[in-house]
Amino acid sequence: MKGKTALEIMQKRYGNRPGFKEAVAREKALSDQDPSVRLARLFKAVRKKVGVSQEKLAEALGVTQPRISQIESENLEGYQMETYIRLINALGCTFRVHIDLPEKFANEHTDSSYDLAFAPEPRS
């Protein structure tokens, strides 16, 4: 079964059992709301968009390819913000945080939003 995802393997083994498809749909709906899952999917999409392999990204960060794979596998538990910033910067992208205040806190004397950007170091 080499090359198959865990879901494909489970579908082959358990796909005909009552409730399996519903359970998979519920789990997917929950994972789609999980911020770390969404962030992992974003990292993978950005890496692919800029055309960098996991191996090249790992090399640039001084880590192993399995480490990049782990991050992209939606298992971000235990990682710190610095890891995310380094990963995005290694792709030549800027990591940006944007916070919008609720309307009740916004007025003409204060900012209604805040931005923080972490740009990659210029390459020599």
Secondary structure, DSSP 8 states (H G I E B T S, - for coil): -TT--HHHHHHHHHTTSTTHHHHHHHHHHHHHH-HHHHHHHHHHHHHHHTT--HHHHHHHHTS-HHHHHHHHTT--TT--HHHHHHHHHHTT--EEEEEE--GGG--TTS-SEEEEEE------
